[in-house]
Amino acid sequence: MSELRWNPILEQWVITATHRQDRTFLPPDDYCPLCPTKPGGIETEIPVDTYEIAVFENKFPSLTSAAAEPAVQGNSLYKVAPSEGLCEVVIYSPDHNATLADASVGQIRRLIEVWADRYEELGRLDFVKYVFIFENKGKEIGVTLTHPHGQIYAYPFIPPKIERELDSSKRYMERTGKCVFCDVIAEEISDGRRIVVENDSFLAVIPFFAGFPYETHILSRQHRGSLLDLNEDERLDLAKLLKTILLKYDNLWGTSLPYIMVMHQAPTDGLSHEYYHFHIEFYPPYRTKNKLKYLAGSESGAGTFINDTLAEEKAEELRQAEPRG
């Protein structure tokens, strides 16, 4: 059962998806549903013996195109709606033990094409208002399948964090005539201390306002709304910079660093969002090699992050995170 329930206090939708309690949870390596099907073996989600990148609908989706009627009757205060949408899984590699950091620049470049294709195709559906591409990596994040993969949620509404970014971006442009993200980029370039790595098309920074110690934002130098607006050179530059950031994360402490990676793009609701700016955000959950950054009272209850590190110092650590040995 899955449905949308309206929170009238925060004015945002909550997805209830009770069937997801039954999803596969950390299966043994020899019984991974995301590995290619072995000849004579149990058929997995991938019915071929190898692949480059695979995309398919999530077997335990939070949103579905064949959404059932809600289990409860709503009213004027507590609105309910069918959980119409789509959830897809994007498998990066047939190698069960690989990570995205292990992929070549060419492989990441092909993945960017896949992301762009899914953003465009899912965004054409009349019930999809926002296409959200993300990856949860690591058991610390709550990952239930360790095979390297990401996900795509095609929402029937604009998620609240994106909506807040859209609203602030629109107000900033109306007030100044400029893009707030472009001004953030200019400020970060002018200061320089928080830049981790950059190339002709993108820069990666631990922003001035980072909530996580090693939170990194990848921003397009040119004002772009989505992956579809990136030209060939920009897509290759994005692949190169993603590869570098992923390696720096792993080189930081000589271990495969968990993270949440999220892609913020313009909505697909048919409206103009010329004031918005494409970017990718990373949230690693560690504040030191052995200490997690927990989202406790202030973060979870009040929505206010407390960062016990300086962005300038953490950016310097990541800049220096080169391969050991």
Secondary structure, 3 states (H helix, E strand, C coil): CEEEEEECCCCEEEEEEHHHHHCCCCCCHHHCCCCECCCCCCCCCECCCCCCCEEEECCCCCCECCCCCCCCCCCCCCCEEECECEEEEEECCCCCCCCHHHCCHHHHHHHHHHHHHHHHHHHCCCCCCEEEEEEEECHHHCCCCCCCEEEEEEECCCCHHHHHHHHHHHHHHHHHCCCHHHHHHHHHHHHCCCEEEECCCEEEECCCCCCCCCCEEEEECCCCCCHHHCCHHHHHHHHHHHHHHHHHHHHHHCCCCCEEEEEECCCCCCCCCCCCCCEEEEECCEEECCEECCCCHHHHHHCCCCCCCCHHHHHHHHHCCCCCC
